[in-house]
Amino acid sequence: MATRILVSNDDGIHAPGVMAILSELRRHPSKYDVRVACPAEEQSAKSHAVTLTSIAAAPYAFQEHPEVVAVEVWGTPADSVKLAVRSDVFGDWRPHLIVSGINRGSNTGFSCVYSGTVGAGMEGNVYGIPAVALSLDLYGLVAVEDFEYCAEQALKIIDIVIAKSPHFNTLTVNVNFPSCPPSEVRGWRLAAQDQSNWITNYTRLEPTEDEKKSAPNMMRFRLGGSLNVDRETEDGDTGAMKEGWITVTPLRMHFQDHVTFSMAAEMKEWDIFIQ
């Protein structure tokens, strides 16, 4: 039986990354039964946000793959996965695996918190569906061929996760490809989510003439910043990716770890908990 795979992303259904992974999966029609549910527009950095009111969706036809059943969703990445899994938009079809990406830009370190690519995968985890999140680091121009290489390599990890299911049903396997020619990729590395983060700042922008007239007190800002790479975490994902490795990092939605458990032990002594 073919493995049912739902492809989603946060760059939008028109993005080259989703076409690359879809085309690679469609090379094996007897092995993978693929459907697509992606945002109609770019939804980067929407994390795991969902829409609590109504959302709209419409059938979408890929010019290169008109046989693939797909919908574009006017909502977030998590909305797209939730709709595919928890509605009749695909009839009674339900995925065995979520594949999110290939994202235009890396999702390592603290960027995972903001990532709609990771959020789409974790929405599958809510329903016991394993996920693979795919991202390509961006420094300079990225060609379609770069996404095609990532898609070809991604099948290796996709097949492993399929084979290991259900052990991965509450995990999103986060894969990040380095920004270098394929000949310079050093290989695969199991990596830890490190503490790399973006040092951000806002630049004040001039309001438009219409804004000045309709809302004279309005202020407009643009977010910018630079990446602070954590070089201290052993086998950290950002550092390894920058060194040319394809990094693989298992992620869970569970927000507690050994640090929070240790803190909880101390918190038991707080006066409010002592009867």
VOTI-461985 format. One line per 5 residues: number of its first residue (from 1); their letters; for each residue x, y, z of N, C-alpha, C. Coordinates in pm, 1 decimal, always signed. Each point is the difference from the previous one (the first is absolute). Layout:
NUM = A = X/Y/Z/X/Y/Z/X/Y/Z ~ ...
//
This chain:
1 = MATRI = +83.8/-119.7/+0.0/-83.8/+119.7/+0.0/+87.2/+124.6/+0.0 ~ -34.8/+95.8/-81.4/+76.2/+124.3/-6.7/-17.6/+80.4/+128.2 ~ +106.4/+63.5/+42.8/-5.2/+86.2/+117.4/-68.2/+131.3/-36.0 ~ -101.2/+36.0/+77.3/-73.1/+123.7/-26.2/+76.2/+117.6/+62.4 ~ +43.0/+93.0/-83.5/+80.0/+113.7/+45.0/-73.2/+129.6/-30.3
6 = LVSND = -13.7/+83.4/+102.5/-53.4/+134.8/-17.3/+116.0/+97.5/-5.4 ~ +8.4/+76.3/-107.9/+102.8/+103.1/-14.6/-60.5/+134.5/+35.9 ~ +70.3/+74.2/+84.2/-43.1/+135.3/+35.7/+125.2/+87.0/+9.8 ~ -19.6/+126.9/+30.3/+114.5/+89.7/+16.0/-46.8/+131.0/+60.4 ~ +92.0/+97.1/+12.6/-41.1/+134.6/+42.9/+33.5/+106.5/-103.1
11 = DGIHA = +73.3/-36.6/-106.3/+32.1/+96.0/-105.4/-115.0/+19.7/-98.6 ~ -100.9/-84.2/+7.9/-113.2/+11.2/-90.3/+5.0/-104.2/-110.1 ~ -115.0/-29.2/-55.7/-13.6/-109.5/-95.8/+74.8/+24.6/-130.0 ~ +36.7/+126.4/-28.8/+71.7/+31.9/-122.9/+151.5/-8.2/+15.9 ~ +48.4/-31.8/+119.8/+143.6/+4.9/+27.7/+75.8/-113.0/-70.0
16 = PGVMA = +123.5/+27.6/-42.6/+77.8/-103.4/-69.8/+32.7/-120.9/+86.8 ~ +10.9/+20.1/+131.4/+33.8/-111.5/+88.0/-106.2/-107.8/+3.0 ~ -127.5/+40.9/+0.0/-107.5/-99.6/+2.5/-6.0/-73.6/-132.8 ~ +27.5/+69.2/-109.7/+1.7/-66.2/-130.4/+112.8/-101.7/-7.7 ~ +115.0/+33.6/+58.8/+114.7/-91.2/-5.2/-28.6/-129.8/+74.2
21 = ILSEL = -53.5/+8.6/+121.9/-24.5/-122.8/+75.9/-117.1/-77.0/-60.1 ~ -100.7/+70.9/-52.0/-112.2/-67.9/-64.3/+48.6/-77.7/-122.5 ~ +82.1/+62.8/-83.5/+49.6/-65.2/-121.4/+82.6/-123.8/+34.6 ~ +80.5/+10.0/+105.7/+82.8/-114.7/+38.2/-86.2/-115.2/+51.5 ~ -99.9/+30.2/+79.4/-89.1/-104.8/+49.6/-79.2/-64.3/-113.7
26 = RRHPS = -37.6/+81.2/-99.2/-79.7/-51.9/-111.2/+81.2/-87.7/-95.0 ~ +130.9/-3.5/+17.0/+81.2/-93.0/-77.1/-26.0/-144.9/+41.1 ~ -66.3/-16.2/+115.1/-23.5/-134.3/+54.5/-149.3/-16.0/+31.9 ~ -85.0/+0.5/-102.1/-145.1/-0.6/+23.6/-51.8/-124.5/+70.6 ~ +67.2/-112.4/-14.6/-45.5/-121.6/+68.8/+44.3/-3.3/+145.4
31 = KYDVR = +94.6/+86.3/+33.8/+56.1/+2.1/+135.6/-64.5/+106.1/+88.4 ~ -34.5/+113.5/-60.4/-57.1/+111.4/+76.0/-131.5/+46.4/-62.6 ~ -100.7/+15.1/+83.5/-128.2/+58.6/-39.4/-1.8/+141.9/+55.7 ~ +20.9/+98.3/-86.2/+26.7/+137.0/+44.8/-119.9/+91.9/-22.8 ~ -29.7/+78.7/+101.3/-95.1/+109.9/-13.6/+61.6/+125.2/+62.4
36 = VACPA = -53.5/+114.0/-37.0/+62.2/+127.0/+39.1/-104.9/+92.7/+61.0 ~ +34.6/+59.4/+114.1/-80.9/+106.2/+61.3/+96.8/+106.7/+49.3 ~ +3.6/+112.3/-69.1/+94.1/+107.4/+31.2/-73.8/+133.3/+9.4 ~ +56.9/+94.5/+72.7/-57.6/+134.6/+1.0/-3.5/+59.8/-140.2 ~ -102.2/+77.7/-26.6/-11.6/+66.3/-129.9/+104.4/+109.7/-14.7
41 = EEQSA = +45.4/+55.6/+112.1/+99.2/+107.3/-0.8/+107.1/-30.9/+102.9 ~ +111.4/+70.7/-10.2/+109.6/-26.2/+93.1/-43.9/+21.3/+145.1 ~ +38.2/-94.6/+85.2/-36.6/+3.8/+141.2/+121.9/-27.2/+87.6 ~ +115.1/+50.9/-41.6/+122.9/-22.3/+76.4/-11.8/+58.2/+139.6 ~ +64.7/-68.6/+94.5/+6.2/+42.4/+140.4/-135.9/+1.1/+67.8
46 = KSHAV = -92.9/-79.0/-49.4/-132.2/-9.3/+64.5/-3.5/-109.9/+105.4 ~ +113.2/-69.3/+18.3/+14.3/-99.6/+105.3/-112.8/-103.7/-7.7 ~ -68.2/-22.5/+114.0/-107.1/-100.1/+4.7/-136.8/+67.7/+12.4 ~ -9.3/+122.9/-49.0/-125.5/+75.2/+10.7/-110.6/-66.6/-81.3 ~ -121.9/+4.6/+54.0/-117.0/-48.5/-72.6/-106.8/+108.2/+0.1
51 = TLTSI = -89.6/-7.1/-97.3/-108.5/+96.0/-13.9/-122.0/-52.0/+73.3 ~ -52.3/+79.5/+91.8/-112.9/-44.4/+82.2/-134.6/+34.2/-61.4 ~ +2.2/+78.5/-107.5/-124.1/+27.6/-72.7/-1.3/-87.7/-125.4 ~ -77.0/+33.4/-99.3/-7.2/-82.1/-120.8/+121.4/+23.5/-88.9 ~ +37.7/-101.9/-74.7/+105.4/+13.4/-99.7/-53.8/-50.4/-133.8
56 = AAAPY = +60.4/+47.4/-106.9/-41.9/-39.2/-134.4/+107.8/-86.6/-63.7 ~ -43.1/-88.9/-87.5/+91.7/-85.3/-75.8/-59.0/-23.2/-137.9 ~ +87.8/-26.0/-96.2/-45.3/-25.0/-136.6/+90.6/-103.2/-64.8 ~ -53.4/-80.8/-90.7/+85.7/-94.8/-73.4/+108.2/+75.5/-74.9 ~ +117.3/-62.6/-9.4/+113.4/+61.1/-68.4/+59.6/-101.5/-96.2
61 = AFQEH = +30.9/+42.9/-120.1/+57.6/-88.3/-100.6/+144.3/+41.0/-28.2 ~ +94.0/-89.7/+26.7/+139.4/+23.9/-36.0/+16.0/-25.9/-149.9 ~ +55.5/+96.0/-68.4/+16.5/-13.9/-144.7/+84.4/-121.9/-34.5 ~ +105.1/-24.8/+79.0/+89.1/-111.8/-27.4/-57.1/-132.8/+47.7 ~ -94.2/+6.0/+95.5/-56.2/-122.5/+56.7/-151.4/+14.7/+16.7
66 = PEVVA = -72.7/+8.9/-110.2/-145.4/+20.6/+9.3/-72.8/-117.0/+64.6 ~ +66.2/-115.9/+8.6/-63.5/-117.5/+59.3/-1.9/+4.0/+152.5 ~ +78.7/+88.9/+59.7/+9.4/+6.3/+145.5/-118.2/+77.4/+57.6 ~ -65.9/-59.8/+97.5/-110.4/+66.5/+68.6/+58.9/+100.4/+98.2 ~ -39.3/+125.6/-13.0/+59.4/+105.0/+81.8/-103.4/+107.6/+31.5
71 = VEVWG = +21.2/+68.3/+113.0/-82.0/+115.4/+36.0/+90.7/+112.1/+46.6 ~ -38.8/+122.1/-33.4/+64.7/+117.1/+57.7/-92.1/+53.6/+108.4 ~ +60.7/+38.6/+111.9/-75.3/+35.4/+119.8/+30.4/+144.6/+37.4 ~ -103.4/+78.4/+21.1/+18.8/+137.5/+45.7/+8.6/-2.7/+151.9 ~ +117.4/-42.5/+44.9/+23.9/-15.3/+142.6/+146.8/-28.2/+23.1
76 = TPADS = +33.0/-48.5/+117.2/+138.2/-24.6/+40.1/+43.7/-140.3/-42.1 ~ +129.1/-31.1/+14.7/+44.8/-136.4/-27.0/-71.9/-103.1/+86.4 ~ -15.3/+29.4/+128.7/-70.7/-93.4/+87.8/-146.2/-14.0/-40.6 ~ -61.5/+110.0/-43.4/-137.0/-7.8/-53.3/-7.1/-99.3/-115.4 ~ +97.7/+6.2/-88.4/-0.1/-83.4/-119.6/+5.0/-147.7/+36.8
81 = VKLAV = +87.1/-34.0/+95.1/+10.5/-139.5/+43.2/-124.7/-41.4/+76.7 ~ -46.6/+85.3/+88.0/-120.1/-31.8/+78.0/-119.4/-24.9/-91.7 ~ -15.2/+83.7/-101.9/-110.8/-16.2/-93.1/+10.7/-133.4/-73.7 ~ +121.4/-35.8/-41.6/+19.0/-124.7/-74.0/-29.2/-122.5/+85.3 ~ +30.1/+10.2/+129.1/-14.2/-115.3/+89.0/-138.4/-7.1/+64.3
86 = RSDVF = -60.4/+114.6/+27.3/-120.8/+3.2/+83.5/-125.2/+46.7/-73.8 ~ +2.5/-0.9/-132.9/-119.7/+34.8/-76.4/-15.1/-99.8/-114.5 ~ -101.5/+21.2/-80.5/-22.1/-88.7/-114.8/+53.2/+60.7/-129.4 ~ +95.6/+92.8/+10.4/+51.8/+65.1/-120.1/+64.7/-102.0/-94.1 ~ +54.8/-108.2/+55.6/+54.8/-109.6/-79.5/-83.9/-126.9/+16.1
91 = GDWRP = -128.0/+16.4/+30.6/-85.4/-116.5/+22.6/+42.6/-72.8/+126.1 ~ +16.3/-133.1/-8.6/+42.2/-76.3/+117.7/+150.6/-29.7/-3.3 ~ +73.0/+65.6/-90.0/+145.6/-17.3/-10.2/+67.3/+65.0/+120.2 ~ +90.0/-75.8/+66.2/+76.0/+52.2/+113.2/+146.9/-35.5/-17.6 ~ +90.9/+91.7/+30.8/+142.6/-24.9/-24.2/+63.8/-89.6/+105.3
96 = HLIVS = +101.3/-74.2/-45.1/+88.0/-72.7/+91.6/+116.3/+87.7/+45.7 ~ +32.1/+102.3/-80.0/+116.6/+83.4/+25.8/-25.0/+140.4/-52.0 ~ +48.4/+99.5/+74.9/-1.3/+139.3/-44.8/+140.9/+34.6/-47.6 ~ +11.8/+56.9/-119.0/+127.4/+54.0/-47.8/-20.8/+149.4/-21.7 ~ +74.3/+81.0/+75.9/-15.9/+145.1/-4.3/+124.4/+63.1/-62.6
101 = GINRG = -19.9/+82.2/-103.7/+112.1/+64.3/-66.0/+1.2/-31.3/-149.0 ~ +107.6/+25.1/-63.6/+130.5/+37.7/+52.6/+0.9/+151.4/+20.7 ~ +30.3/+41.0/+121.8/-7.3/+141.8/+33.0/+115.9/+78.0/-60.6 ~ -28.4/+122.4/-37.4/+102.4/+91.5/-52.3/+60.6/+75.7/+118.3 ~ +100.5/-60.3/+60.7/+62.7/+53.9/+119.8/+8.1/-107.4/+106.5
106 = SNTGF = +104.6/+3.3/+80.1/+21.3/-103.7/+100.7/-94.2/+16.4/+118.3 ~ -18.3/-108.7/+72.4/-78.7/+0.2/+123.7/+75.9/-79.9/+105.3 ~ +100.8/+66.2/+56.1/+82.0/-61.0/+104.0/-5.2/+87.6/+124.9 ~ +55.9/-50.8/+109.6/+4.6/+78.2/+122.4/-136.5/+49.9/+41.9 ~ -5.2/+124.7/+48.4/-126.5/+57.2/+46.3/-95.8/+32.6/-114.0
111 = SCVYS = +47.6/-1.7/-124.0/-90.0/+24.3/-113.8/-109.7/-104.7/-7.7 ~ +25.6/-117.6/+57.1/-102.9/-105.4/+0.3/-127.7/+46.1/+69.6 ~ +16.0/+88.1/+98.4/-116.6/+48.4/+75.4/-92.6/+79.9/-91.4 ~ +57.9/+77.8/-90.9/-78.1/+86.5/-88.6/-42.7/-69.3/-128.9 ~ +60.6/-110.8/-32.7/-12.0/-60.6/-132.1/-138.1/-56.0/-30.8
116 = GTVGA = -60.2/+48.2/-109.3/-123.5/-60.4/-47.8/+24.6/-136.6/-61.6 ~ +121.5/-21.5/-52.0/+37.0/-130.0/-54.6/-3.3/-105.7/+109.7 ~ +62.0/+30.4/+112.4/-2.5/-91.3/+113.9/-141.6/-10.2/+57.0 ~ -71.1/+113.5/+4.4/-136.9/+0.0/+52.2/-92.1/-91.6/-77.4 ~ +15.2/-3.5/-133.0/-82.5/-88.7/-81.2/+26.5/-145.3/+35.3
121 = GMEGN = +128.5/-33.3/+20.0/+32.9/-136.3/+38.8/-56.5/-36.2/+134.9 ~ +12.1/+90.5/+95.6/-47.5/-29.0/+135.3/-151.6/-8.8/+7.0 ~ -69.5/+66.0/-91.8/-145.7/-15.5/-3.0/-35.4/-145.3/-31.3 ~ +79.7/-64.2/-83.7/-20.7/-142.8/-22.8/+23.9/-80.9/+125.7 ~ +103.2/+38.7/+77.8/+29.8/-71.1/+124.3/-116.4/+2.9/+98.1
126 = VYGIP = -79.9/+106.7/-5.2/-117.2/+10.4/+88.3/-90.5/-121.5/-18.4 ~ -6.6/-52.1/-122.7/-89.3/-111.0/-32.4/+74.9/-132.8/-13.2 ~ +122.9/-4.7/+54.4/+76.1/-122.9/-3.8/+58.9/-31.2/-135.5 ~ +23.9/+102.4/-81.9/+56.5/-18.1/-133.0/+143.3/+51.6/+1.3 ~ +98.4/-83.0/-34.2/+138.1/+49.0/-3.5/+19.7/+102.2/-110.7
131 = AVALS = +106.0/+78.3/+13.1/+22.7/+107.1/-96.7/+148.1/+17.8/-27.8 ~ +28.0/+47.5/-120.7/+135.2/+40.0/-39.2/-8.7/+144.4/-49.2 ~ +77.7/+89.6/+62.6/+5.2/+140.4/-40.7/+131.0/+24.1/-73.3 ~ -8.7/+55.6/-120.0/+116.6/+17.6/-86.4/+26.4/+147.8/-25.5 ~ +126.0/+41.9/+16.7/+35.6/+140.8/-21.7/+137.1/+9.4/-65.6
136 = LDLYG = +14.5/+101.7/-85.0/+126.7/+26.6/-69.1/+53.6/+134.9/+47.0 ~ +121.3/-1.1/+53.9/+62.5/+123.7/+45.9/+16.6/+95.8/-117.3 ~ -13.0/+128.2/+28.2/+5.0/+100.7/-106.5/+109.3/+101.4/+26.7 ~ +101.2/-2.4/-84.5/+95.3/+110.0/-2.1/+37.3/+18.1/-145.3 ~ -45.7/+107.3/-62.1/+15.0/+17.9/-142.8/-120.0/-57.0/-73.5
141 = LVAVE = +9.4/-4.1/-130.9/-110.1/-46.0/-83.0/-12.9/-151.7/+8.9 ~ -123.7/-48.0/-3.1/-26.6/-143.5/+2.3/-67.7/-38.0/-130.0 ~ +53.7/-96.2/-69.4/-54.4/-44.6/-127.8/-96.8/-115.3/+21.4 ~ -84.2/-22.7/-99.5/-92.9/-112.0/+5.8/+76.0/-130.3/+20.3 ~ +118.6/-10.5/-59.8/+79.9/-121.5/+11.7/+39.1/-28.3/+143.9
146 = DFEYC = +15.4/+104.5/+81.7/+32.7/-19.7/+140.7/-114.0/-70.5/+72.3 ~ -122.0/+41.3/-26.8/-115.9/-65.1/+60.3/-11.8/-144.0/-50.0 ~ +30.7/-21.3/-127.1/-9.4/-134.8/-55.6/+98.8/-94.3/+67.4 ~ +120.0/+48.9/+27.4/+98.1/-81.5/+72.2/-51.1/-33.9/+140.3 ~ -53.2/+100.2/+68.9/-54.3/-23.1/+134.8/-112.1/-103.2/-3.1
151 = AEQAL = -87.5/+10.7/-98.8/-111.8/-93.7/-10.4/+48.9/-142.3/-21.5 ~ +99.7/-14.0/-86.1/+56.7/-132.7/-25.5/+57.4/-60.4/+127.6 ~ +73.4/+81.5/+75.7/+59.0/-47.9/+125.1/-106.2/-25.3/+106.4 ~ -106.3/+79.1/-2.6/-103.5/-9.9/+103.2/-67.8/-136.5/+0.4 ~ -8.5/-64.9/-115.6/-64.9/-131.4/-4.5/+69.1/-99.9/+91.4
156 = KIIDI = +129.7/+16.8/+21.8/+72.5/-91.4/+88.6/-56.1/+5.5/+141.7 ~ -20.1/+120.8/+50.4/-50.1/+13.5/+137.3/-148.6/-30.4/+5.9 ~ -74.3/+34.6/-104.9/-143.3/-30.4/-4.6/-22.3/-150.5/+8.7 ~ +76.9/-77.6/-73.9/-16.0/-145.1/+1.3/+34.4/-59.3/+136.2 ~ +100.0/+55.8/+66.6/+35.8/-49.5/+133.1/-112.5/+26.4/+99.0
161 = VIAKS = -55.7/+121.6/-2.7/-108.9/+33.1/+93.1/-121.0/-88.9/-26.1 ~ -31.7/-25.7/-127.3/-111.0/-89.5/-32.6/+25.7/-138.7/+57.6 ~ +121.8/-48.0/-15.1/+33.6/-133.7/+47.4/-4.5/-9.3/+151.8 ~ +32.6/+108.8/+69.2/+5.9/-1.4/+146.1/-132.9/+34.7/+65.7 ~ -97.4/+47.0/-77.9/-130.5/+31.3/+58.9/-58.4/-129.0/+56.6
166 = PHFNT = -71.2/+0.7/+115.8/-53.6/+116.9/+71.1/+91.1/+61.3/+106.3 ~ +127.0/-37.4/+5.2/+88.8/+54.3/+103.5/+19.1/+150.4/-14.4 ~ -28.3/+54.3/-119.3/+20.3/+142.4/-24.8/-132.2/+77.8/-2.1 ~ -108.5/-60.2/+48.8/-131.6/+62.1/-16.0/-16.4/+131.9/+73.8 ~ +82.6/+25.8/+99.9/-8.0/+128.3/+71.9/+122.8/+85.7/-27.2
171 = LTVNV = +70.1/-29.2/-109.5/+122.4/+73.1/-31.4/-9.3/+67.9/-136.2 ~ +61.8/+116.4/-7.9/+28.5/+63.3/-128.4/+150.5/-6.0/-20.1 ~ +42.6/-69.9/-104.3/+142.0/-11.1/-30.1/+38.6/+121.8/-83.8 ~ +77.8/+87.5/+60.8/+33.4/+128.4/-60.9/+131.4/-12.2/-76.4 ~ -7.0/+18.5/-133.3/+115.8/-17.8/-87.1/+36.3/+134.4/-62.3
176 = NFPSC = +127.2/+36.6/+11.9/+47.5/+125.7/-57.8/+118.0/-25.9/-92.6 ~ -12.5/+50.5/-124.4/+103.6/-16.9/-100.5/+88.2/+124.0/-4.3 ~ +131.7/-18.6/-9.1/+90.1/+116.2/-0.3/-4.4/+75.7/-132.0 ~ +41.5/+124.9/+6.5/+4.2/+85.1/-119.1/+135.9/-14.2/-66.0 ~ +15.6/-109.8/-73.3/+124.3/-23.0/-72.6/-28.3/-93.3/-116.6
181 = PPSEV = +86.2/-5.3/-99.3/-21.6/-92.5/-112.0/-5.5/-143.5/+49.4 ~ -77.5/-86.1/-65.3/-8.8/-140.4/+42.4/+135.1/-67.9/+16.0 ~ +95.7/+36.0/-83.7/+132.8/-62.2/+7.8/+73.4/+34.4/+128.3 ~ -44.8/+107.4/+68.7/+66.3/+42.6/+122.9/-74.7/-42.8/+125.7 ~ -115.3/-65.5/-16.7/-74.1/-49.5/+116.2/+80.5/-111.6/+65.5
186 = RGWRL = +19.5/+7.4/+131.6/+89.1/-92.3/+68.5/-68.2/-129.9/+41.2 ~ -134.0/-1.2/-4.0/-72.4/-120.9/+38.4/-112.5/+32.8/+95.6 ~ -48.9/-103.5/+69.7/-110.7/+14.5/+94.7/+53.8/+2.6/+141.6 ~ -63.4/+81.8/+85.1/+40.9/+4.4/+140.7/-121.8/+12.0/+89.9 ~ -8.3/-89.0/+98.8/-101.4/+11.8/+103.9/+41.2/+114.3/+91.7
191 = AAQDQ = -86.5/+99.5/+15.4/+38.4/+121.8/+70.4/-102.2/+35.7/+106.6 ~ +45.6/+74.6/+98.5/-87.0/+51.6/+104.9/-50.6/+138.0/-39.2 ~ -121.8/+32.0/+40.6/-48.6/+137.0/-19.2/+82.7/+90.6/+88.5 ~ +73.8/+92.1/-60.5/+85.8/+86.9/+79.7/-72.3/+129.5/+36.2 ~ +74.3/+96.0/+52.5/-60.7/+125.1/+47.6/+27.8/+117.0/-93.9
196 = SNWIT = +27.9/-30.5/-125.2/+16.9/+108.2/-97.6/-129.5/+79.2/-12.2 ~ +12.1/+129.9/-8.1/-119.6/+84.8/-9.0/+29.9/+125.4/-81.1 ~ -106.4/+65.2/-40.3/+12.0/+122.5/-77.5/+1.6/+119.8/+94.4 ~ +102.5/+83.3/-11.9/+6.1/+126.2/+73.9/-79.6/+100.4/-82.4 ~ -120.4/+28.0/+44.1/-92.6/+76.6/-83.2/-9.7/+145.9/+43.3
201 = NYTRL = -44.2/+81.6/-93.2/-27.1/+140.9/+27.6/-102.7/+48.3/-100.5 ~ -65.7/+107.8/+34.8/-99.5/+60.0/-87.4/+49.8/+134.0/-52.1 ~ -20.6/+21.5/-128.0/+32.8/+127.3/-63.6/-130.3/+74.7/-29.5 ~ -4.6/+124.7/+41.8/-120.7/+78.6/-23.1/-11.0/+37.6/-147.6 ~ -117.4/-19.1/-57.3/-26.2/+32.9/-139.8/-93.2/+121.0/-8.9
206 = EPTED = +4.5/+64.9/-113.1/-88.4/+113.5/-24.0/-138.0/-52.0/-39.7 ~ -105.7/+40.2/+68.5/-134.9/-43.5/-40.7/-32.3/+48.9/-140.7 ~ -89.4/-70.4/-64.1/-43.0/+41.0/-133.2/-86.0/+126.1/+11.2 ~ -22.2/+65.7/-111.9/-82.3/+121.5/+0.9/-142.4/-32.2/+44.4 ~ -53.6/-112.8/-44.3/-135.4/-39.8/+41.6/-5.4/-23.1/+150.0
211 = EKKSA = +104.1/-63.4/+55.1/+3.4/-24.4/+144.5/+8.8/+131.2/+77.2 ~ +75.8/+95.0/-52.7/+12.0/+129.2/+67.8/-134.7/+71.3/+7.9 ~ -82.1/-18.6/-104.9/-130.6/+65.3/-2.6/-102.1/-72.6/+86.9 ~ -2.3/-134.9/-10.6/-102.9/-77.1/+69.7/+34.2/-25.5/+146.0 ~ +128.7/-11.0/+30.4/+42.6/-28.2/+138.1/+129.1/+77.1/+27.2
216 = PNMMR = -11.1/+129.8/+26.9/+118.6/+85.2/+12.6/+95.0/-41.3/+111.4 ~ -46.9/-77.4/+97.6/+86.3/-42.9/+110.1/+62.8/-137.9/-23.1 ~ -26.7/-58.1/-114.9/+51.7/-133.8/-28.1/+151.7/+1.8/-15.4 ~ +63.1/-103.0/+55.6/+144.0/-21.1/-15.9/+20.7/-133.4/-71.0 ~ +98.3/-4.2/-88.9/+28.3/-122.9/-75.0/+146.2/-39.3/+21.7
221 = FRLGG = +23.5/-132.5/+17.7/+133.6/-50.4/+26.8/+28.2/-123.6/-86.3 ~ +127.8/-23.3/-28.4/+42.9/-119.9/-71.1/+97.4/-78.1/+88.4 ~ -23.7/-132.3/+9.5/+85.3/-86.3/+80.9/+124.8/-39.7/-77.9 ~ +114.7/+7.7/+65.9/+125.9/-43.7/-59.6/+88.0/-60.4/+107.5 ~ +117.9/-42.9/-38.9/+90.0/-56.9/+98.8/+106.3/-86.8/-61.8
226 = SLNVD = +78.7/-63.1/+86.3/+107.6/-88.2/-45.2/+2.1/-124.8/+85.8 ~ +49.3/-108.7/-57.4/+1.0/-128.5/+69.4/+119.9/-9.7/+93.1 ~ -27.8/-31.8/+124.9/+103.9/-26.1/+99.4/+14.7/-151.0/+12.2 ~ +108.5/-53.3/-54.9/+18.7/-145.9/-4.9/+57.7/-49.5/+132.1 ~ -67.6/-97.9/+58.8/+46.9/-63.7/+123.0/+110.5/-99.6/-36.2
231 = RETED = +121.9/+28.4/+43.5/+112.7/-89.8/-25.5/+34.4/-84.1/+123.2 ~ -78.5/+15.3/+107.7/+32.0/-67.5/+125.2/-68.2/-136.1/+12.8 ~ -123.5/-11.3/-51.6/-72.9/-125.3/+12.6/+68.9/-110.2/-79.2 ~ +30.9/-110.1/+67.4/+64.7/-112.2/-67.5/-92.5/-58.7/-105.6 ~ +50.3/-17.9/-120.9/-79.2/-52.6/-111.5/-124.9/+84.9/-26.1
236 = GDTGA = +9.5/+130.9/+17.3/-113.5/+89.3/-24.4/-36.9/+4.5/-147.5 ~ -130.9/+15.0/-26.9/-46.7/-9.1/-138.2/+45.0/+117.7/-86.5 ~ -3.5/+121.9/+51.9/+37.7/+115.4/-82.4/+147.1/-4.9/-38.0 ~ +85.8/-24.6/+98.6/+143.3/-5.3/-27.1/+35.5/-109.6/-99.1 ~ -59.6/-116.6/+17.3/+28.8/-111.9/-90.2/-47.5/+29.8/-141.7
241 = MKEGW = -118.7/+60.5/-11.7/-50.6/+36.2/-133.2/+92.4/+101.1/-66.9 ~ +47.0/+99.4/+75.7/+89.2/+100.6/-57.3/+134.0/-60.7/-43.0 ~ +33.9/-116.0/+56.8/+124.1/-68.2/-36.4/-19.3/-96.4/-116.5 ~ -122.4/-3.8/-55.9/-22.1/-79.6/-120.0/-69.2/-133.3/+20.9 ~ -52.7/-25.2/+119.2/-68.9/-125.0/+28.3/-150.5/+13.8/-21.0
246 = ITVTP = -63.1/-108.8/-45.0/-146.5/-9.2/+3.9/-35.4/-43.9/+140.8 ~ -67.7/+86.0/+74.1/-26.8/-30.1/+140.9/-138.7/-61.4/+17.2 ~ -8.1/-92.9/+93.5/-124.7/-68.9/+31.9/-22.9/+12.3/+149.9 ~ -113.1/+60.0/+37.8/-28.1/+27.1/+140.6/-144.0/-39.5/+32.8 ~ -20.2/-97.9/+86.5/-137.0/-34.9/+39.2/-57.0/+104.0/+95.6
251 = LRMHF = -122.8/+44.2/-26.5/-66.2/+101.6/+82.2/-133.7/-52.4/+50.7 ~ -39.6/+46.7/+118.8/-130.2/-33.0/+56.3/-68.9/+127.7/+44.9 ~ -132.7/-7.5/+14.0/-75.3/+114.4/+50.2/+12.4/+13.5/+150.7 ~ +43.2/-104.1/+67.6/+8.3/+2.3/+146.1/+103.4/+102.9/+42.6 ~ -40.9/+101.0/+73.9/+87.5/+112.0/+31.6/+81.8/-19.8/+128.2
256 = QDHVT = -11.3/-115.3/+63.6/+76.6/-24.8/+120.7/+121.4/-86.2/-31.9 ~ +111.7/+30.4/+66.3/+122.1/-78.1/-15.5/+66.7/-15.4/+135.9 ~ +123.1/-45.0/+3.2/+66.9/-23.8/+127.4/+14.3/+129.0/+81.2 ~ +11.1/+114.4/-68.5/+11.8/+127.0/+72.2/-131.1/+34.7/+69.1 ~ -111.8/-11.3/-72.5/-129.0/+34.4/+60.6/-37.4/-98.9/+109.7
261 = FSMAA = +33.9/-127.3/-17.1/-28.9/-97.8/+105.9/+81.0/+31.0/+125.4 ~ +125.2/+41.9/-20.1/+83.2/+38.1/+114.0/-57.1/+123.2/+70.2 ~ -44.9/+98.0/-79.6/-60.2/+119.9/+58.6/-128.8/-33.9/+73.9 ~ -76.3/-94.1/-54.5/-125.4/-38.8/+64.9/+26.1/-59.2/+137.0 ~ +109.7/-73.9/+13.5/+33.8/-57.9/+130.1/+26.5/+110.0/+102.5
266 = EMKEW = +66.3/+107.8/-44.6/+24.5/+113.3/+89.7/-129.0/+75.8/+29.2 ~ -86.3/+13.0/-99.2/-123.6/+75.6/+16.1/-96.1/-63.9/+98.9 ~ +15.5/-128.8/+24.0/-85.5/-66.3/+98.4/+12.6/+61.6/+138.5 ~ +113.6/+66.7/+21.3/+25.5/+59.9/+132.4/-55.5/+141.6/+11.4 ~ -58.1/+53.0/-105.7/-58.1/+133.1/+9.2/-116.2/-0.5/+98.0
271 = DIFIQ = -14.6/+111.5/+70.0/-100.9/+8.5/+104.9/-140.5/-31.5/-50.8 ~ -31.6/+41.0/-122.1/-137.3/-18.6/-49.4/-34.5/-147.7/-16.0 ~ +101.3/-87.5/-9.2/-26.5/-142.8/-16.3/+5.5/-76.7/+132.0 ~ +44.4/+64.1/+105.3/+13.3/-66.5/+129.1/-127.9/+20.2/+80.2 ~ -66.8/-110.4/+30.2/-127.0/+5.7/+74.0/+27.2/-5.9/+150.8
//
